[in-house]
Amino acid sequence: MKFRFALLVAALALALSISAFAYSEKPAQDTAAPAQEETTTDGSAPFVLLRVYEGQFADVKDGDWFAPSVVSAYEYGVLNGRSESSFAPSGNVTISELLTIAARLRAIYTTGSDAVIPAAKENEAWYAPYVSYLKSQNLLDNSFEGFYLLPASRAQMAGIFAFAVPEEWYTEPNASLVTSAYASRDYIADVTDKTPYRSEILLMYRRGLLSGMDAKGSFYPDHSVSRAEIAALLTRVVKPETRLTLTWTVAPYHSVKNATLASLVKAPTSTPLPTSAKDTAAINGLVRNMLARGEHTITLNYPKALTTSTASALTQAFTSCVKTYCEQMYNAVSCRSYSTGKVVLTFSSTACADETLESYRAKALAAAIKVHDSLWESGTLSYDMSQYEIARTYFQWLCDHCRYDNATADDSASHLAYGALVSGLAVCDGYTGAYNLLLKLEGIECTSLFNNSHIWTLATLDGTQYHIDVTWGDQYGRTDLRYFGMSEEQSYQCHPWGTADKKK
């Protein structure tokens, strides 16, 4: 299998961000074949002792955490010093050095020696034979051309070493734990879908070659890698008994029992005064700020009194905005404008009185938390599921536990998430509010889109935006998944919305 070396853009970005310092000549020892000694082996293991360490590295002392690893890596012939008397444990490792070590690992694993790799030819870079060897083994392409002498990142280290030795040499004792811990985002959280060599990094955790740089397993993929770290890694490669057994604690499911409706909205860093009803960014920021504070009023102060038409347009704009946060269960706004320029906007619901609404909001949230926790506790939801799969599970659950209220009135609780989650009876705004509430408890980014007669969900799942209409998905006792995960074009064919909204 080839290394994942096709990320040239990432490599170039790294190159531009690193100091201009680079090795201009081969390290004194790391390019020569290791001195061979007579060894006795029954052939049961591909790695055997090839030489004896005699304490020659003055900068490796008894008691240093890396000392045993340096000795092992040296004696197994996979790592040398920077000179005959110096190991340079804190020195950065270049890409060329990593490739050289990877070539040695492969050669020793397959033939018992790296003697199969020839010496560099005259006027040839010292590392060229090792690069050529890796290419001959179908382990390397040309993506590192021009970058060989740059210090390597930790991500590149994982990409280079993950397949240097064939997969059959490894077991994966930490596979299950790493899968659940990584999916929980409590561990290895600095490795994301955008991290170069993500799969190789996680593979090395599963194999017990890595445990991270702190208690949460952080990898620091962009950091450079030291020679001491490489020695530790190489020792785990060649000596299976030194590999790591991770002891991370991952809850069987994550409860959201302490969530609040306010906590589901991220407050903006600033909230400017809207210049007009068309200033949707400012209006959205003010609504978010209000919801994040757990309040239901917004006060604006203009230099002079607003005209009646301006106040009316502003009220309508705030009403449209708050409907996109339908899980909060506000769908109406009243405006009081003063001669001083002061404007007070009060948010409420057409479904019930204010005091009843607060009760409905609390009960709907409690019901959503109970659904969330029960699905995780039962294993219906799990850490190895994608956001798309989690969202589809909630889609199915809501279709199974709610029915459409054909006799609803404007003042019915069926227009609220409360109706769907507590009473099991809702219309489109109740379905959508309940669904968005469940998604937001999962940390899934979502909002709602609506036209004159309908409302549905717009969610970002695994980086892709989808339209989801759980109301239409609930088809009288069966679930129609055609309305889950629609593209914009598919959604528009079902329920067109305004041109301006579509462009947004």
C-alpha positions as CSV (number, residue, x, y, z in Angstrom):
1,M,0.0,0.0,0.0
2,K,1.4,3.4,-0.8
3,F,1.9,6.0,1.8
4,R,-0.6,8.8,1.6
5,F,1.8,11.2,0.0
6,A,-0.5,12.8,-2.5
7,L,-1.1,15.8,-0.2
8,L,1.4,18.0,-2.0
9,V,-0.5,21.2,-1.2
10,A,-0.4,20.4,2.5
11,A,3.3,19.6,2.3
12,L,4.0,22.9,0.5
13,A,2.1,24.8,3.2
14,L,4.1,23.1,5.9
15,A,7.3,23.9,4.0
16,L,6.4,27.6,3.8
17,S,5.6,27.7,7.5
18,I,8.9,26.1,8.7
19,S,12.2,27.9,9.3
20,A,14.5,28.1,6.4
21,F,16.9,25.9,8.3
22,A,17.4,22.5,6.7
23,Y,20.1,19.9,6.6
24,S,22.4,20.6,3.7
25,E,24.4,17.4,4.0
26,K,23.8,13.9,5.3
27,P,24.0,13.2,9.0
28,A,27.3,11.7,10.0
29,Q,25.9,8.3,10.9
30,D,22.3,8.0,9.7
31,T,23.1,7.3,6.1
32,A,25.6,4.4,6.4
33,A,24.6,0.8,6.7
34,P,24.8,-0.4,10.3
35,A,27.9,-2.4,11.3
36,Q,26.9,-6.1,11.2
37,E,27.7,-8.6,13.9
38,E,27.3,-12.3,14.0
39,T,23.9,-13.1,15.5
40,T,22.1,-16.3,16.2
41,T,18.4,-16.5,15.4
42,D,15.9,-19.2,14.7
43,G,14.1,-17.0,12.1
44,S,11.0,-16.6,14.2
45,A,11.1,-12.8,14.2
46,P,12.0,-10.4,11.4
47,F,13.9,-8.1,13.7
48,V,16.9,-9.3,15.6
49,L,19.8,-7.7,17.3
50,L,22.4,-6.6,14.7
51,R,24.9,-4.9,16.9
52,V,25.7,-3.9,20.5
53,Y,25.4,-0.5,22.0
54,E,28.5,0.4,24.0
55,G,27.5,3.7,25.5
56,Q,29.1,5.8,22.8
57,F,26.5,8.5,22.7
58,A,27.6,11.1,25.3
59,D,24.2,12.8,25.2
60,V,22.2,9.7,26.1
61,K,22.5,9.1,29.9
62,D,21.1,6.5,32.2
63,G,17.9,7.8,33.6
64,D,16.9,9.7,30.4
65,W,13.3,8.6,29.4
66,F,14.5,7.9,25.9
67,A,17.7,6.0,26.8
68,P,16.2,2.5,26.5
69,S,14.6,3.3,23.2
70,V,17.8,4.7,21.8
71,V,19.6,1.6,22.7
72,S,17.0,-0.7,21.2
73,A,16.7,1.3,18.0
74,Y,20.4,1.3,17.6
75,E,20.9,-2.4,18.4
76,Y,18.2,-3.4,16.0
77,G,20.0,-1.5,13.3
78,V,17.2,1.0,12.4
79,L,18.6,4.2,13.9
80,N,22.1,5.6,14.2
81,G,23.6,8.7,15.8
82,R,24.2,12.1,14.4
83,S,27.9,11.4,14.9
84,E,29.9,8.6,16.4
85,S,29.6,10.1,19.8
86,S,26.3,12.0,19.7
87,F,22.7,11.0,19.2
88,A,21.1,14.5,19.4
89,P,17.9,13.3,21.1
90,S,16.2,16.7,20.8
91,G,17.1,17.3,17.2
92,N,14.4,17.5,14.6
93,V,14.1,14.8,12.1
94,T,13.9,15.6,8.4
95,I,11.7,14.0,5.8
96,S,14.7,12.4,4.2
97,E,15.7,10.8,7.5
98,L,12.2,9.4,8.1
99,L,12.3,7.9,4.6
100,T,15.8,6.5,5.3
101,I,14.6,4.8,8.5
102,A,11.4,3.5,6.8
103,A,13.5,2.0,4.0
104,R,15.7,0.3,6.7
105,L,12.7,-1.1,8.4
106,R,11.3,-2.6,5.2
107,A,14.6,-4.0,4.2
108,I,15.4,-5.6,7.5
109,Y,11.9,-7.0,7.8
110,T,12.0,-8.6,4.4
111,T,15.7,-9.6,4.1
112,G,17.2,-9.4,7.6
113,S,19.5,-6.5,6.6
114,D,19.5,-3.2,4.9
115,A,22.5,-4.2,2.8
116,V,20.2,-4.6,-0.1
117,I,20.0,-0.8,-0.3
118,P,23.1,0.3,-2.3
119,A,25.3,3.2,-1.3
120,A,24.7,6.6,-2.9
121,K,26.4,7.2,-6.3
122,E,28.7,10.0,-6.9
123,N,26.9,13.3,-7.1
124,E,23.8,11.6,-5.8
125,A,22.0,12.8,-2.6
126,W,22.8,10.5,0.3
127,Y,19.2,9.6,0.8
128,A,18.5,8.9,-2.9
129,P,19.0,5.1,-2.6
130,Y,16.6,4.9,0.3
131,V,14.0,6.9,-1.7
132,S,14.5,4.6,-4.7
133,Y,14.2,1.5,-2.5
134,L,10.8,2.7,-1.1
135,K,9.6,3.4,-4.6
136,S,10.7,0.0,-5.8
137,Q,8.6,-1.5,-2.9
138,N,5.6,0.6,-4.1
139,L,5.6,2.6,-0.8
140,L,6.4,6.0,-2.1
141,D,5.5,8.3,-5.0
142,N,7.0,11.7,-6.0
143,S,5.0,14.0,-3.8
144,F,8.0,14.8,-1.5
145,E,10.3,15.8,-4.4
146,G,11.9,19.1,-3.4
147,F,11.0,18.7,0.3
148,Y,13.3,16.0,1.5
149,L,15.5,18.2,3.6
150,L,12.8,20.0,5.5
151,P,12.0,19.0,9.1
152,A,9.1,16.5,9.1
153,S,5.8,17.0,10.9
154,R,4.4,14.4,13.3
155,A,1.6,13.8,10.8
156,Q,4.2,13.0,8.1
157,M,5.9,10.7,10.5
158,A,2.7,8.7,10.9
159,G,2.2,8.7,7.1
160,I,5.7,7.4,6.4
161,F,5.9,4.7,9.1
162,A,2.3,3.4,9.1
163,F,3.0,1.0,6.2
164,A,6.8,0.8,6.3
165,V,6.5,-2.7,7.8
166,P,3.7,-5.0,6.4
167,E,0.4,-5.0,8.2
168,E,0.7,-8.6,9.3
169,W,3.5,-7.6,11.7
170,Y,1.0,-5.8,13.8
171,T,-2.0,-6.5,15.9
172,E,-4.5,-3.8,16.9
173,P,-5.0,-4.2,20.7
174,N,-6.5,-0.7,21.0
175,A,-8.8,-0.8,18.0
176,S,-12.1,-0.7,19.8
177,L,-11.0,1.9,22.4
178,V,-9.5,4.2,19.8
179,T,-12.6,4.1,17.7
180,S,-14.9,5.0,20.5
181,A,-12.6,7.5,22.1
182,Y,-11.9,9.3,18.9
183,A,-15.6,9.4,17.9
184,S,-16.5,10.8,21.3
185,R,-14.1,13.8,20.5
186,D,-12.8,13.5,24.1
187,Y,-9.6,12.0,22.8
188,I,-7.2,12.8,19.9
189,A,-9.4,15.8,19.3
190,D,-6.7,17.7,17.4
191,V,-6.8,15.2,14.5
192,T,-9.7,16.0,12.3
193,D,-11.0,15.1,8.9
194,K,-8.8,17.8,7.4
195,T,-5.6,16.5,9.1
196,P,-3.1,15.0,6.7
197,Y,-2.6,11.3,7.2
198,R,-5.5,11.1,9.6
199,S,-6.2,7.4,9.0
200,E,-2.5,6.5,9.4
201,I,-2.3,8.5,12.7
202,L,-5.4,6.6,14.1
203,L,-4.0,3.3,12.8
204,M,-0.8,3.8,14.8
205,Y,-2.9,4.5,18.0
206,R,-4.8,1.3,17.4
207,R,-1.6,-0.7,17.0
208,G,-0.2,0.6,20.3
209,L,2.6,2.6,18.6
210,L,1.3,6.0,19.9
211,S,-0.6,7.3,22.9
212,G,-0.5,11.0,22.3
213,M,1.2,13.9,24.1
214,D,-1.2,14.3,27.0
215,A,-3.9,12.6,29.0
216,K,-6.4,13.2,26.2
217,G,-4.2,11.6,23.5
218,S,-3.5,14.9,21.7
219,F,-1.3,14.2,18.7
220,Y,-0.1,17.7,17.6
221,P,0.0,16.8,14.0
222,D,1.8,20.0,12.8
223,H,4.6,19.9,15.3
224,S,8.0,18.7,14.4
225,V,9.3,15.3,15.7
226,S,12.4,14.7,17.7
227,R,15.0,12.0,17.3
228,A,14.1,10.8,20.9
229,E,10.5,10.4,19.8
230,I,11.5,8.5,16.7
231,A,13.6,6.1,18.9
232,A,10.6,5.4,21.1
233,L,8.4,4.7,18.1
234,L,10.9,2.5,16.4
235,T,11.3,0.4,19.5
236,R,7.6,-0.3,19.6
237,V,7.7,-1.2,15.9
238,V,10.5,-3.8,16.3
239,K,9.6,-5.1,19.8
240,P,5.9,-5.9,20.1
241,E,6.2,-6.4,23.8
242,T,6.9,-2.7,24.2
243,R,3.7,-1.5,22.5
244,L,1.2,0.5,24.5
245,T,-2.1,-0.6,25.9
246,L,-4.3,2.5,26.2
247,T,-6.3,3.0,29.4
248,W,-8.5,5.8,28.4
249,T,-12.0,6.0,30.0
250,V,-14.8,6.6,27.5
251,A,-18.4,6.7,28.8
252,P,-20.6,4.2,27.1
253,Y,-22.8,7.1,26.0
254,H,-22.8,10.8,26.5
255,S,-25.6,12.3,28.5
256,V,-26.9,15.9,27.9
257,K,-28.9,16.1,31.1
258,N,-27.4,19.5,31.9
259,A,-28.2,21.1,28.6
260,T,-30.3,24.2,28.4
261,L,-32.1,25.8,25.4
262,A,-29.8,28.8,25.9
263,S,-26.7,26.5,25.6
264,L,-27.8,25.4,22.2
265,V,-27.2,28.8,20.7
266,K,-23.8,30.3,20.2
267,A,-23.7,34.0,21.1
268,P,-22.0,36.3,18.5
269,T,-18.9,38.3,19.5
270,S,-20.7,41.5,18.7
271,T,-24.3,42.7,18.1
272,P,-24.5,45.8,16.0
273,L,-27.6,47.8,15.5
274,P,-29.5,46.8,12.4
275,T,-29.4,49.5,9.8
276,S,-32.7,48.3,8.3
277,A,-35.0,45.3,8.1
278,K,-32.7,44.0,5.3
279,D,-29.7,43.9,7.7
280,T,-30.2,40.2,8.3
281,A,-26.7,39.6,9.7
282,A,-27.2,42.1,12.5
283,I,-30.7,40.8,13.2
284,N,-29.5,37.3,13.4
285,G,-26.8,38.3,15.8
286,L,-29.2,40.0,18.1
287,V,-31.6,37.1,18.1
288,R,-28.8,34.6,18.9
289,N,-27.5,36.8,21.7
290,M,-30.9,37.0,23.2
291,L,-31.5,33.2,23.0
292,A,-28.0,32.5,24.3
293,R,-28.9,34.6,27.4
294,G,-32.1,32.8,27.9
295,E,-34.1,36.0,27.4
296,H,-37.2,36.8,25.2
297,T,-36.8,40.6,24.6
298,I,-34.4,42.8,22.6
299,T,-34.0,46.5,23.2
300,L,-32.7,48.7,20.4
301,N,-31.7,52.4,20.6
302,Y,-31.9,54.4,17.4
303,P,-31.0,58.1,17.1
304,K,-34.6,59.0,16.4
305,A,-38.0,57.4,16.4
306,L,-38.8,54.8,13.7
307,T,-41.6,55.4,11.3
308,T,-44.5,53.0,11.5
309,S,-43.6,51.2,8.3
310,T,-39.9,50.8,9.4
311,A,-40.9,49.4,12.8
312,S,-43.3,47.0,11.1
313,A,-40.7,45.8,8.6
314,L,-38.2,45.4,11.4
315,T,-40.7,43.4,13.4
316,Q,-41.3,41.1,10.5
317,A,-37.6,40.6,9.9
318,F,-37.1,39.6,13.6
319,T,-40.1,37.2,13.4
320,S,-38.6,35.5,10.3
321,C,-35.3,35.2,12.0
322,V,-36.5,33.7,15.2
323,K,-38.5,31.1,13.2
324,T,-35.2,29.7,12.0
325,Y,-34.5,28.8,15.7
326,C,-37.8,26.9,15.9
327,E,-36.5,24.6,18.6
328,Q,-36.7,27.6,20.9
329,M,-40.5,27.7,20.3
330,Y,-40.8,31.4,19.6
331,N,-42.8,32.3,16.4
332,A,-44.2,35.8,17.1
333,V,-42.7,39.2,17.8
334,S,-44.4,42.4,19.1
335,C,-42.8,45.8,18.8
336,R,-43.0,48.9,20.9
337,S,-41.4,52.0,19.5
338,Y,-40.7,55.1,21.5
339,S,-40.3,58.7,20.4
340,T,-36.8,58.7,21.7
341,G,-35.8,56.0,19.2
342,K,-35.9,53.2,21.7
343,V,-37.5,50.0,20.3
344,V,-38.4,47.0,22.5
345,L,-39.1,43.7,20.7
346,T,-40.8,41.0,22.7
347,F,-40.8,37.3,21.5
348,S,-43.6,34.9,22.2
349,S,-45.7,32.1,20.6
350,T,-49.0,32.1,19.0
351,A,-49.6,28.7,20.5
352,C,-50.0,29.7,24.1
353,A,-49.6,32.4,26.7
354,D,-46.1,33.4,27.9
355,E,-46.3,31.6,31.2
356,T,-47.5,28.4,29.5
357,L,-44.7,28.7,26.9
358,E,-42.0,28.6,29.5
359,S,-43.5,25.4,30.9
360,Y,-43.7,24.0,27.4
361,R,-40.1,24.9,26.6
362,A,-38.8,23.2,29.8
363,K,-40.9,20.1,29.2
364,A,-39.9,19.8,25.6
365,L,-36.2,20.1,26.5
366,A,-36.6,17.4,29.2
367,A,-38.3,15.1,26.8
368,A,-35.6,15.6,24.1
369,I,-32.8,14.9,26.6
370,K,-34.6,11.7,27.6
371,V,-34.8,10.6,24.0
372,H,-31.2,11.5,23.4
373,D,-29.9,9.6,26.5
374,S,-32.0,6.6,25.9
375,L,-30.9,6.2,22.3
376,W,-27.3,6.4,23.4
377,E,-27.7,4.1,26.4
378,S,-29.5,1.4,24.3
379,G,-26.7,1.5,21.7
380,T,-29.1,2.8,19.0
381,L,-26.7,5.7,18.7
382,S,-22.9,5.0,19.0
383,Y,-19.6,6.8,18.6
384,D,-18.8,5.1,15.4
385,M,-21.8,6.6,13.6
386,S,-21.5,9.6,11.3
387,Q,-23.5,12.7,11.8
388,Y,-25.6,11.6,8.8
389,E,-26.4,8.3,10.4
390,I,-27.2,10.0,13.7
391,A,-29.5,12.5,12.0
392,R,-31.3,9.7,10.1
393,T,-31.8,7.8,13.4
394,Y,-33.6,10.8,14.9
395,F,-35.6,11.2,11.7
396,Q,-36.8,7.6,12.1
397,W,-37.5,8.1,15.8
398,L,-39.6,11.2,15.3
399,C,-41.6,9.5,12.5
400,D,-42.2,6.5,14.8
401,H,-43.3,8.6,17.9
402,C,-45.3,11.5,16.4
403,R,-48.3,11.8,14.2
404,Y,-49.6,14.7,12.2
405,D,-52.3,16.8,13.8
406,N,-54.9,17.2,11.1
407,A,-57.3,19.2,13.4
408,T,-54.8,21.8,14.6
409,A,-55.6,25.4,15.2
410,D,-53.3,28.4,15.2
411,D,-53.2,28.4,19.0
412,S,-52.4,24.7,19.3
413,A,-49.3,23.3,21.0
414,S,-48.9,21.1,17.8
415,H,-47.0,24.1,16.4
416,L,-44.3,23.7,19.0
417,A,-41.6,21.1,19.7
418,Y,-43.5,20.4,22.8
419,G,-46.4,18.9,20.8
420,A,-44.1,16.5,19.0
421,L,-42.0,15.5,21.9
422,V,-44.5,15.5,24.8
423,S,-47.9,15.0,23.2
424,G,-46.8,13.1,20.2
425,L,-48.9,15.3,18.0
426,A,-47.6,18.1,15.7
427,V,-47.7,20.0,12.4
428,C,-44.7,21.0,10.4
429,D,-43.3,23.7,12.8
430,G,-43.7,21.2,15.8
431,Y,-42.0,18.4,13.9
432,T,-39.2,20.7,12.7
433,G,-38.7,22.3,16.1
434,A,-38.5,18.9,17.8
435,Y,-36.1,17.5,15.2
436,N,-33.8,20.6,15.3
437,L,-33.7,20.3,19.1
438,L,-32.6,16.7,18.9
439,L,-29.9,17.5,16.4
440,K,-28.6,20.5,18.4
441,L,-28.3,18.3,21.5
442,E,-25.8,16.3,19.3
443,G,-23.9,19.4,18.4
444,I,-25.1,19.2,14.8
445,E,-25.4,22.5,13.1
446,C,-28.9,23.1,11.8
447,T,-31.5,25.8,11.1
448,S,-34.9,25.9,9.4
449,L,-36.2,27.1,6.1
450,F,-39.8,28.0,5.3
451,N,-42.2,29.3,2.8
452,N,-45.8,30.6,3.2
453,S,-47.2,27.2,4.2
454,H,-44.4,24.9,5.4
455,I,-41.1,24.7,7.4
456,W,-38.3,22.1,7.3
457,T,-34.8,21.5,8.5
458,L,-31.5,22.6,6.9
459,A,-28.6,20.7,8.6
460,T,-24.9,20.3,8.0
461,L,-24.0,16.7,8.4
462,D,-20.3,15.6,8.1
463,G,-19.5,18.9,6.3
464,T,-22.3,18.7,3.7
465,Q,-25.6,20.7,3.9
466,Y,-28.8,18.7,3.5
467,H,-32.5,19.6,3.5
468,I,-34.6,17.3,5.8
469,D,-38.4,17.3,6.0
470,V,-39.4,15.1,8.9
471,T,-43.0,16.2,8.5
472,W,-43.3,14.8,5.0
473,G,-41.2,11.8,6.0
474,D,-43.9,10.7,8.5
475,Q,-46.4,9.1,6.1
476,Y,-49.3,7.7,8.1
477,G,-47.4,4.9,9.9
478,R,-44.4,4.5,7.7
479,T,-41.3,6.5,7.2
480,D,-40.4,7.9,3.8
481,L,-36.6,8.5,3.7
482,R,-36.9,10.3,0.4
483,Y,-37.4,13.4,2.5
484,F,-34.2,12.8,4.5
485,G,-30.9,14.2,3.2
486,M,-32.3,16.0,0.2
487,S,-30.1,18.3,-2.0
488,E,-31.2,21.9,-2.5
489,E,-32.6,21.0,-5.9
490,Q,-34.6,18.0,-4.6
491,S,-35.9,20.1,-1.7
492,Y,-36.9,23.0,-4.0
493,Q,-38.9,20.5,-6.2
494,C,-40.9,19.5,-3.1
495,H,-41.5,22.9,-1.6
496,P,-40.2,26.0,-3.4
497,W,-39.2,29.0,-1.3
498,G,-38.4,32.6,-2.1
499,T,-35.5,33.4,-4.5
500,A,-33.7,35.4,-1.9
501,D,-34.0,32.6,0.6
502,K,-32.8,30.0,-1.9
503,K,-29.7,32.0,-2.6
504,K,-28.9,32.2,1.1
